[in-house]
């Protein structure tokens, strides 16, 4: 009796070890978790959707760069970063596509992303709203390396 009970528990544990992960993988629960993870607030180095696959080789004019830089340098926080040793390395447009009622698609650069770097220790992303003429968000990432000798 004890032997058959122990054998039954081992078979049940083995089956559950195979069935439960397989069910979780193929069920909609897994897709729900993935969808929830994708909706987390953006903490990366580039704005969502950049570069769009259809606009991967987009060139930015000097006028657009100057306008984005002039708006950014008008902000006190950006000026403080520049004084601390950050340098503007990249200016990328933030593209907005609007579908009109007749089906026509209009692309506009509504903003810009400025990437500021400070040697190898710091990185800052400055999102500029071109239409409003102001800095929308600044994200500063820093790296600290502690080298220990053995």
ABEGO torsion letter per residue (X at the ends): XAAAAAAAAAAAAAAAAAAAAAAAAABAAAAAAAAAAAABBBABABBBGOBBAAAABBBBBAAAAAAAAAAAAABAAAAAAAAAGBBBABBBBBBBBBBBAAGBBBBBBABBBBBBBBEAABBBBBBBBAAAGBBABBBBBBBBBBBBBX
